[in-house]
Amino acid sequence: MPSIQSYFIRVPMWVLRLRWGRLLGSVPRLRVAAGADSHQLWLPHGIKREVVDVNGVRCEWLCPPNAPPNAALLHLHGGYGVLGLYNGERWLAGQLALACNLKTFVPDYRLAPEHPFPAGLDDCLTAYRWLLSEGLTPERVVITGDSAGGYLTLSSLLALRDVGQPLPAAAVCISPNIDPTCRGRSMQTNAHRDALLSPESVRTLVPHYVGTHDLSDPYISPLDADLRGLPPILIHVGADEVLLDDSTRFDECARQAGVDLTLEIWPHMWHVWHVCAPYLPEANQAIEHIAEFVQKHILPRG
């Protein structure tokens, strides 16, 4: 059974969904509604923030107290590829940092439509390579990402593998947006169940990121990629999500390719419910699962 808190939290989620739905025709107005103009930081208690310029890519360190110096998360934020690093994403990245007790590096990658594919992916790869240049070893890095950041996580793994660069220890995708064609059956069956994401928002905003590129490009559609050789992956998706089938179809493809993939489908949950931690029990439990997965694979030494 869903928690009592989930019934109350669904209400503001639906309000956000309806509000953002009215702004789909204007990316600048949508950015403002999502928090682009906020001058007040939302960070979980204990998290310290440091802004870093990485070869022109603005990034942020979100650091919990007593985190080991030789391990990190690289978190790729969501937002359809058109929304930036705003407070909701900082909050989620900070919660992951606390649960995993790892410093977390978050690139504020370039956004579409001003900078369509592959600009955002290139910036995420730049951030990963910078971490390695700073002395972190790949087996001490885990890439995490939510929504479009989940897609960028998979695309980053593929791009690194294809050029023969060392892959991270593991990866975590939260409610990943994997199919740019939006052909998953859950786009219809969950259209009125997902409390945050609508099929219209995905179909309207994803093309901004794709630009003029072929939708079958494996770095745009990981469902069409050769997935062999990828590291262990954890995927979280809600049973009520319009993107549910993105994850279930990717799970099938990954297993056929021999990838060590763990798919967790959370009953009654909506798109990226993790951002509701610590107020939603299911969000707290999901983040705990992520922390267990990360610690299993990264094994940081103090």
C-alpha positions in Angstrom: 0.0 0.0 0.0 1.2 3.5 -0.7 2.1 5.7 2.3 -0.4 8.2 3.6 2.2 10.9 2.8 2.1 9.9 -0.9 -1.6 10.9 -1.1 -0.9 14.4 0.2 2.3 14.9 -1.9 0.5 13.9 -5.1 -1.6 17.1 -4.9 1.3 19.6 -5.4 2.8 17.3 -8.0 -0.4 17.5 -10.0 -0.4 21.3 -9.6 3.2 21.4 -11.0 2.2 19.1 -13.9 -0.7 21.3 -14.9 1.2 24.5 -14.4 4.2 23.3 -16.5 1.8 21.9 -19.1 0.5 25.4 -19.8 4.1 26.7 -20.4 5.3 24.0 -22.9 5.2 26.5 -25.7 7.8 28.8 -24.1 11.0 27.3 -22.8 12.1 30.6 -21.1 8.8 30.8 -19.1 9.1 27.1 -18.3 12.6 27.6 -16.9 11.4 30.4 -14.7 8.5 28.2 -13.4 11.0 25.4 -12.7 13.2 27.7 -10.6 15.7 29.2 -13.0 15.4 32.7 -11.4 15.7 31.5 -7.7 18.3 33.3 -5.7 17.8 31.1 -2.6 19.6 27.8 -2.4 17.8 24.6 -1.2 20.3 22.1 0.1 19.9 19.3 2.6 21.3 20.1 6.0 25.0 19.4 6.2 25.7 19.7 2.5 28.4 22.2 1.5 28.4 23.6 -2.1 31.4 24.7 -4.2 31.2 26.0 -7.7 33.9 24.8 -10.1 34.6 25.8 -13.7 35.7 22.7 -15.7 37.0 23.7 -19.1 34.0 26.1 -19.5 31.4 23.8 -18.0 30.0 25.2 -14.7 29.8 22.4 -12.1 29.0 22.2 -8.5 30.4 20.0 -5.7 27.8 19.0 -3.1 29.7 17.6 -0.2 28.4 15.8 3.0 30.6 16.0 6.1 33.3 13.3 6.5 32.9 12.0 2.9 36.0 10.1 1.7 38.3 12.1 -0.5 38.9 9.3 -3.1 35.4 8.5 -4.3 32.5 10.5 -5.8 29.2 10.5 -7.5 28.8 12.2 -10.8 25.2 13.3 -10.9 23.6 14.3 -14.2 20.4 16.3 -13.6 17.1 16.0 -15.4 14.9 18.5 -17.1 14.2 17.2 -20.7 17.6 18.6 -21.7 16.1 22.1 -21.6 16.0 22.9 -17.9 19.1 23.6 -15.9 20.6 22.9 -12.5 17.9 24.3 -10.3 17.1 23.8 -6.6 15.0 20.7 -7.1 17.9 18.9 -8.7 20.4 20.2 -6.1 18.1 18.9 -3.4 18.0 15.4 -5.0 21.7 15.4 -5.6 22.3 16.4 -2.0 20.1 13.7 -0.7 22.0 11.1 -2.7 25.3 12.6 -1.5 24.2 12.2 2.2 22.8 8.7 1.8 25.9 7.5 0.0 28.3 9.6 2.1 30.0 10.6 -1.1 30.9 14.0 -2.5 28.8 14.6 -5.6 29.8 16.5 -8.7 26.9 18.0 -10.7 27.6 19.6 -14.1 25.3 22.4 -15.2 25.5 21.2 -18.8 24.5 23.3 -21.8 20.8 23.3 -22.6 18.6 23.0 -25.7 17.2 24.5 -27.8 20.2 26.9 -27.7 22.6 24.0 -27.6 21.0 20.8 -28.9 22.6 17.3 -28.9 25.5 16.5 -28.5 26.3 19.7 -26.4 24.9 18.4 -23.1 26.4 14.9 -23.5 29.8 16.5 -24.3 29.7 18.5 -21.1 28.8 15.5 -19.0 31.8 13.6 -20.6 34.0 16.6 -19.9 33.0 16.5 -16.2 33.7 12.8 -15.9 37.1 13.1 -17.6 38.0 16.0 -15.3 37.2 13.9 -12.2 39.7 11.3 -13.5 42.3 14.0 -14.2 41.9 15.2 -10.6 43.1 11.8 -9.3 39.9 9.8 -8.9 40.0 6.3 -10.3 37.1 5.0 -12.4 36.3 2.3 -9.9 35.7 5.0 -7.3 33.2 6.9 -9.4 29.5 6.1 -9.9 27.4 8.1 -12.4 23.8 8.8 -11.4 21.1 10.6 -13.2 17.4 11.3 -13.1 14.9 11.7 -16.0 16.9 13.2 -18.9 20.0 12.8 -16.7 19.3 9.1 -16.7 19.4 9.0 -20.4 22.6 11.1 -20.3 24.1 8.5 -17.9 23.5 5.7 -20.4 24.7 7.8 -23.3 27.9 8.7 -21.4 28.6 5.1 -20.7 28.2 4.2 -24.3 30.4 7.1 -25.5 33.2 6.3 -23.0 33.1 2.6 -24.0 33.2 3.4 -27.7 36.4 5.5 -27.4 38.1 3.0 -25.1 38.1 5.2 -22.0 37.7 3.6 -18.5 34.1 3.2 -17.4 32.9 4.1 -13.9 32.3 1.4 -11.3 28.5 1.5 -11.8 25.6 3.7 -12.8 22.2 4.6 -11.4 19.2 5.8 -13.5 16.2 7.3 -11.8 13.1 7.4 -14.0 15.2 7.6 -17.2 13.9 9.1 -20.4 15.4 6.6 -22.9 13.2 6.6 -25.9 13.0 9.8 -27.9 10.3 8.4 -30.2 7.9 8.2 -27.2 6.6 4.8 -28.5 6.3 3.1 -25.1 2.9 1.7 -24.3 2.9 3.4 -20.8 2.9 6.8 -22.6 -0.8 6.0 -23.1 -1.7 3.6 -20.2 -0.1 5.9 -17.5 -1.0 9.2 -19.2 -3.4 10.1 -16.4 -1.6 8.3 -13.5 1.8 9.9 -13.5 1.5 12.8 -11.0 4.4 14.8 -12.5 5.2 14.0 -16.1 2.7 14.1 -19.0 3.1 12.6 -22.4 2.6 16.1 -23.9 5.6 17.4 -22.0 7.9 14.6 -23.2 6.7 14.9 -26.9 7.1 18.7 -26.9 10.4 19.1 -25.1 12.5 16.1 -26.2 12.7 17.3 -29.8 14.4 20.5 -28.6 17.3 18.4 -27.3 17.4 16.0 -30.3 17.5 18.9 -32.8 18.0 17.7 -36.4 19.8 14.4 -35.4 18.6 10.9 -36.3 16.5 9.5 -33.5 18.1 6.1 -34.1 21.5 7.5 -33.1 22.5 5.2 -30.2 23.7 8.2 -28.1 20.2 9.6 -28.5 18.3 6.3 -28.2 20.2 3.8 -26.0 17.5 1.3 -26.8 19.0 1.1 -30.3 22.6 0.7 -29.0 24.9 -2.2 -28.6 25.0 -2.4 -24.8 27.7 -5.0 -24.4 30.5 -4.1 -21.9 28.6 -1.6 -19.8 29.1 -1.7 -16.0 26.4 -2.7 -13.4 23.4 -0.5 -13.7 20.5 0.1 -11.3 17.2 1.6 -12.7 14.4 3.0 -10.5 11.1 3.7 -12.2 7.6 4.2 -10.8 4.7 1.9 -11.8 2.6 5.0 -12.5 5.1 6.7 -14.8 4.6 7.5 -18.5 8.2 6.4 -18.9 7.8 3.0 -17.3 8.1 1.1 -20.6 11.4 3.0 -21.4 12.9 1.2 -18.5 11.3 -2.2 -19.0 12.4 -2.3 -22.7 15.9 -1.2 -21.8 16.1 -3.9 -19.2 15.3 -6.5 -21.8 17.9 -5.2 -24.2 20.5 -4.9 -21.5 20.0 -8.5 -20.2 20.3 -9.8 -23.8 23.6 -8.0 -24.0 24.9 -9.5 -20.8 24.7 -6.3 -18.7 24.4 -6.7 -14.9 21.2 -4.6 -14.6 18.8 -4.3 -11.6 15.4 -2.9 -12.4 13.2 -1.8 -9.5 9.6 -0.9 -10.3 8.1 1.0 -7.4 4.3 0.6 -7.0 2.1 3.7 -7.1 5.1 6.1 -7.7 5.4 8.9 -10.2 8.3 10.4 -12.1 11.4 11.0 -10.0 9.6 10.6 -6.6 13.0 10.6 -5.0 13.0 14.4 -5.0 10.4 14.3 -2.3 12.8 13.0 0.3 12.8 13.2 3.3 9.1 13.8 3.4 8.0 10.8 1.4 8.7 7.3 2.9 9.0 5.7 -0.6 11.5 8.3 -1.6 13.6 7.7 1.5 13.5 3.9 0.9 14.4 4.3 -2.8 17.4 6.5 -1.9 18.5 3.9 0.7 18.4 1.3 -2.1 20.6 3.5 -4.3 23.0 4.0 -1.4 23.3 0.2 -0.9 23.9 -0.4 -4.6 26.5 2.4 -4.8 28.4 1.2 -1.7 28.3 -2.4 -3.0 30.1 -1.4 -6.2 32.2 1.6 -5.3 33.7 0.3 -2.0 35.2 3.7 -1.0 38.2 3.7 1.3 38.6 6.6 3.7 
